[in-house]
Amino acid sequence: MIRMATSMGDIRIELFAEQAPKTVENFLKYMGDGHYNSTIFHRVIPGFMIQGGGFDGNFIELPTMRPIVNEAGNGLSNARGTLAMARTNEINSATCQFFINAADNTFLDHQDDTPDGFGYCVFAQVVEGMEVVDAILEVETGRHGPHEDVPLKPVVIKSVTQE
């Protein structure tokens, strides 16, 4: 079990190591290195998702390890409460950023092996603390430089630890 302590409360997460082994290993490596400590949820879109893990409190992008293989074809769906890896338009570009689905976002699931249809790898599930996720979804957002949907008052990921 993983405990994500945020400035708005704790979120407990179960990892799906069997279905997404490389993704879980990657997440645990970042966690073990303390990478997620004092990062922010930098993108909050009500009815869609909250994204974090890549920027510190000063909105400086943190260094990352090499991108990982996208395991989106693992049969898991981007359902409400699941965690998935964020990525660019390139299929195998996920590094440290993740998002928590605020709704059943099945359009993000693996459809086919094309860049448009590959999908986003689900690797975990919120088991306690969806009320915290829902509270984060209600914060006021705006622009920060080129970024949209940024909480005006930072929502901090204080720590991510294994229980």
LINFEN-V244529 format. One record per residue. N is the residue number from 0. RES is the residue in one small letter. D_LAST is the distance of its C-alpha to the last C-alpha in Angstrom with 2 decimals. Layout:
N:RES:D_LAST ; N:RES:D_LAST
//
This chain:
0:m:5.46 ; 1:i:5.85 ; 2:r:6.61 ; 3:m:10.18 ; 4:a:11.86 ; 5:t:15.57 ; 6:s:18.78 ; 7:m:19.30 ; 8:g:16.06 ; 9:d:12.49 ; 10:i:12.00 ; 11:r:9.29 ; 12:i:10.03 ; 13:e:10.54 ; 14:l:12.02 ; 15:f:15.43 ; 16:a:15.67 ; 17:e:18.76 ; 18:q:20.71 ; 19:a:19.87 ; 20:p:19.01 ; 21:k:20.52 ; 22:t:19.04 ; 23:v:15.42 ; 24:e:16.20 ; 25:n:17.75 ; 26:f:14.94 ; 27:l:12.46 ; 28:k:15.36 ; 29:y:15.91 ; 30:m:12.32 ; 31:g:12.49 ; 32:d:15.92 ; 33:g:14.90 ; 34:h:17.26 ; 35:y:15.73 ; 36:n:15.53 ; 37:s:18.60 ; 38:t:19.75 ; 39:i:21.36 ; 40:f:21.85 ; 41:h:25.38 ; 42:r:26.69 ; 43:v:26.63 ; 44:i:28.99 ; 45:p:29.22 ; 46:g:29.53 ; 47:f:28.13 ; 48:m:24.87 ; 49:i:22.95 ; 50:q:22.53 ; 51:g:20.71 ; 52:g:19.27 ; 53:g:22.68 ; 54:f:24.23 ; 55:d:23.70 ; 56:g:24.91 ; 57:n:28.46 ; 58:f:28.37 ; 59:i:28.67 ; 60:e:27.44 ; 61:l:25.06 ; 62:p:25.94 ; 63:t:24.43 ; 64:m:24.36 ; 65:r:26.77 ; 66:p:26.54 ; 67:i:25.09 ; 68:v:26.78 ; 69:n:26.52 ; 70:e:25.11 ; 71:a:26.29 ; 72:g:28.38 ; 73:n:25.47 ; 74:g:26.60 ; 75:l:23.86 ; 76:s:25.27 ; 77:n:24.54 ; 78:a:24.17 ; 79:r:23.08 ; 80:g:19.33 ; 81:t:18.85 ; 82:l:17.89 ; 83:a:20.53 ; 84:m:21.64 ; 85:a:24.42 ; 86:r:27.43 ; 87:t:31.10 ; 88:n:34.00 ; 89:e:33.54 ; 90:i:31.65 ; 91:n:29.60 ; 92:s:28.83 ; 93:a:25.12 ; 94:t:23.29 ; 95:c:20.44 ; 96:q:21.32 ; 97:f:19.85 ; 98:f:20.83 ; 99:i:19.71 ; 100:n:22.63 ; 101:a:24.15 ; 102:a:26.62 ; 103:d:27.48 ; 104:n:28.53 ; 105:t:29.96 ; 106:f:32.38 ; 107:l:29.54 ; 108:d:29.11 ; 109:h:30.68 ; 110:q:34.40 ; 111:d:36.06 ; 112:d:35.97 ; 113:t:37.85 ; 114:p:36.38 ; 115:d:36.81 ; 116:g:35.41 ; 117:f:32.53 ; 118:g:29.82 ; 119:y:26.28 ; 120:c:23.44 ; 121:v:20.87 ; 122:f:17.56 ; 123:a:14.99 ; 124:q:15.19 ; 125:v:14.19 ; 126:v:13.25 ; 127:e:13.23 ; 128:g:15.05 ; 129:m:18.15 ; 130:e:20.13 ; 131:v:18.64 ; 132:v:19.68 ; 133:d:23.01 ; 134:a:23.50 ; 135:i:23.01 ; 136:l:25.60 ; 137:e:28.05 ; 138:v:28.17 ; 139:e:31.51 ; 140:t:31.79 ; 141:g:34.53 ; 142:r:35.46 ; 143:h:34.30 ; 144:g:36.74 ; 145:p:36.75 ; 146:h:33.52 ; 147:e:33.75 ; 148:d:31.38 ; 149:v:29.72 ; 150:p:28.39 ; 151:l:31.05 ; 152:k:28.54 ; 153:p:25.55 ; 154:v:22.24 ; 155:v:19.77 ; 156:i:16.32 ; 157:k:15.29 ; 158:s:12.07 ; 159:v:9.71 ; 160:t:6.41 ; 161:q:3.81 ; 162:e:0.00
//
